[in-house]
Amino acid sequence: MTIGRTGTTTHPAPAGPMPITVKPALSDIFAPDDEESAKRRIAGARREKAERTLLIHFTPRSGSSWLASLLEATGCLGIGHELFNPSFMPQNARYFGARTLTEYVEMARRFPVRQGSLSFKITSHQLHAVFDDPDQFFAAFADAASVWLIREDIVAQAVSLAKMVQTQVGHTADSDGETRRRAEAGFAYDRSTIKYWLRHILAAEQCTENCLRTYRIAPLRLSYERITAIPPRQLVELMANWCGYPGLPDDAPPSSRHEKIGTAQNLDYAERFRRENRGFLAKVEAERRSWLDRLDDPGPGLPKG
């Protein structure tokens, strides 16, 4: 196995679709073996197959939805959706006509493709919930240009995740101002809940780092703080360069319906949590230090993939 120029791993190409097995608990999420499913697979087989893949490993509340919306807005860098979120897979499987995970992966290389580009995002929890053997996932997408998106301020991230889980309000694109105000009023500070979600995020980071090391993947390392500090056009140009897209159209710079949803309440809760958990956070910071030190600068000086 060798490392490609854009953070990929390279494997010998299989002769045909490699059998990919799903976790037994998810074996019933696929499309039925009927005429409609067959029609969907035939339609998929006629579609353009991805020439390039942008694979975004991420943790929740790291800006991945904003990034995905920008990719989709270009019309040529895929749609950046969570292809392997177990909550979304049943609907996707019916749309693909996929009866198995092998067929699902094959159709995923066709249906969501835009101008030859497939982009999708995945968390480590999703990967291990869906794939019976992670080797199969990394072999199936061995030619992908990989991105690893985290958030430098993991406390603010944990507060944001706790708030989203409790209030069920996650993005400005999916809620109005009144809904967000009610959610704000109903979100009480809970130290143990924030710590639970911080550990959840940290476990995902540890697992992804282990996978990147095991499969010898050198991703483009980005953070919420860094991608939101540059113009959207600059960010999508970086993504295009990384996955080898030949050139973005000059007209209609991308925009997004997603906006920052954090408030002064988030900041207050994060600061309170830091005061109350200094020893715990010192250990977390020590664990993450080397990962943060390796973050790439998304500015214009970053080399192309």
QUIZI-V181843 format. One record per pair of residues at least 12 apart in sequence whose ideal C-beta (glycine too) atoms are under 8 Angstrom apart, sorted by the first residue. I is the first residue (numbers start at 1). GAP is how many residues later the second one is. Records with the same first field share a line. If there is no record, write none. Layout:
I: GAP ; GAP
This chain:
1: 214 ; 215
2: 214
3: 213 ; 214 ; 215
4: 139 ; 141
5: 300
6: 139 ; 140 ; 214 ; 236 ; 237 ; 238 ; 299
7: 138 ; 139 ; 140 ; 210 ; 211 ; 212 ; 213 ; 235 ; 298
8: 134 ; 135 ; 136 ; 137 ; 138 ; 209
9: 129 ; 133 ; 206 ; 207 ; 208
10: 132 ; 133
11: 128 ; 131
14: 125
17: 85 ; 86 ; 88 ; 89
18: 84 ; 118 ; 121 ; 122
19: 83 ; 117
20: 80 ; 81 ; 82 ; 85 ; 111 ; 116 ; 117 ; 120
21: 80 ; 110 ; 111 ; 112 ; 115
22: 78 ; 79 ; 108 ; 109 ; 110
23: 106 ; 107 ; 108 ; 109
24: 108
26: 60 ; 63 ; 103 ; 104
29: 57 ; 60 ; 61 ; 64
30: 60 ; 63 ; 68 ; 69 ; 70 ; 71 ; 73 ; 74
31: 62 ; 63 ; 65 ; 66 ; 67 ; 68
32: 67
33: 66
36: 61
37: 57 ; 60 ; 61 ; 62
38: 59
39: 58
40: 54 ; 55 ; 56 ; 57 ; 67
41: 55 ; 56 ; 57 ; 62 ; 66
43: 54
44: 52 ; 53 ; 62 ; 63 ; 66 ; 67
45: 65
47: 63 ; 64 ; 66
48: 62 ; 65 ; 68
49: 60 ; 61 ; 64
50: 28 ; 59 ; 60 ; 63 ; 66 ; 67 ; 68
51: 65 ; 66
52: 64 ; 65 ; 66 ; 93 ; 191 ; 192 ; 193
53: 56 ; 64 ; 65 ; 66 ; 67 ; 88 ; 90 ; 91 ; 92 ; 190
54: 17 ; 23 ; 24 ; 26 ; 63 ; 64 ; 65 ; 66 ; 90 ; 91 ; 93 ; 185 ; 188 ; 189
55: 64 ; 65 ; 66 ; 67 ; 86 ; 89 ; 90 ; 91 ; 92
56: 12 ; 24 ; 63 ; 64 ; 65 ; 66 ; 90 ; 91 ; 93
57: 64 ; 65 ; 66 ; 67 ; 89 ; 90 ; 91 ; 92 ; 151 ; 154 ; 155 ; 162
58: 63 ; 64 ; 65 ; 90 ; 91 ; 92
59: 64 ; 90 ; 91 ; 92 ; 98 ; 142 ; 145 ; 146 ; 149
60: 63 ; 97 ; 101 ; 104 ; 141
61: 90 ; 96 ; 99 ; 100 ; 103 ; 163
62: 87 ; 88 ; 89 ; 95 ; 161 ; 162
63: 86 ; 88 ; 161 ; 164 ; 165
64: 16 ; 57 ; 85
65: 105 ; 106 ; 108 ; 193
66: 161 ; 162 ; 190 ; 192
67: 13 ; 82 ; 160 ; 168 ; 172
68: 12 ; 13 ; 51 ; 53
69: 104 ; 187 ; 188 ; 189
70: 162 ; 165 ; 166 ; 184 ; 185 ; 186
71: 48 ; 165 ; 168
72: 42
73: 163 ; 181 ; 182 ; 183
74: 162 ; 166 ; 174 ; 175 ; 180
75: 39 ; 40 ; 174
76: 38 ; 39 ; 40 ; 41 ; 164 ; 169 ; 172 ; 173
77: 37 ; 38 ; 40 ; 42 ; 159 ; 162 ; 163 ; 166 ; 168 ; 171
78: 34 ; 35 ; 36 ; 39 ; 40 ; 41 ; 42
79: 33 ; 35 ; 40 ; 41
80: 39 ; 40 ; 41
81: 31 ; 39 ; 40
82: 38 ; 39 ; 40 ; 44
83: 25 ; 29 ; 37 ; 39
84: 36 ; 38 ; 42 ; 43 ; 46 ; 47
85: 41
86: 40 ; 43 ; 44
89: 15 ; 41
92: 12 ; 16
95: 16
96: 12 ; 15
101: 29 ; 30
105: 35
108: 12
115: 130
116: 129
117: 126 ; 128
119: 120 ; 124
121: 28
123: 81
124: 79 ; 80 ; 83 ; 84 ; 87
125: 79 ; 82
127: 84
128: 79
134: 77
138: 73 ; 77 ; 79
145: 75 ; 97 ; 98 ; 99 ; 160
146: 66 ; 71 ; 72 ; 73 ; 74
147: 72 ; 73 ; 75 ; 92 ; 95
148: 60 ; 64 ; 71 ; 72 ; 73 ; 74
149: 73 ; 74 ; 75 ; 78
150: 55 ; 71 ; 72 ; 73 ; 74 ; 141
151: 50 ; 72 ; 73 ; 74
152: 71 ; 72 ; 73 ; 74 ; 140 ; 143
153: 71 ; 72 ; 117
154: 44 ; 47 ; 48 ; 130 ; 134
155: 39 ; 43 ; 115 ; 118 ; 119 ; 126
156: 106 ; 110 ; 111 ; 114
157: 41 ; 44 ; 67
158: 36 ; 37 ; 39 ; 40 ; 43 ; 115
159: 35 ; 107 ; 110 ; 111 ; 114
160: 101 ; 102 ; 106
161: 36 ; 39 ; 40
162: 28 ; 31 ; 32 ; 34 ; 35
163: 20 ; 24 ; 103
165: 32
166: 20 ; 21 ; 27
167: 16 ; 17 ; 19 ; 20
168: 15
169: 14 ; 92
170: 91
171: 87 ; 90
172: 85 ; 86 ; 87 ; 88 ; 89
173: 83 ; 84 ; 85
180: 81
184: 79 ; 81
187: 78
189: 80 ; 83
191: 82 ; 85 ; 86
194: 75 ; 79
195: 78 ; 82 ; 85
198: 86
202: 82 ; 85 ; 86
205: 83 ; 86
206: 81
209: 82
220: 18 ; 22 ; 76 ; 85
221: 70 ; 73 ; 74 ; 75
222: 73 ; 74 ; 76
223: 69 ; 72
226: 69 ; 71 ; 72
227: 71
228: 32
230: 68 ; 69
232: 21 ; 22 ; 23 ; 24
233: 20 ; 21
234: 64 ; 65 ; 66
235: 63
236: 12 ; 18
238: 60 ; 64
241: 63 ; 64
242: 62 ; 63
243: 62
244: 61
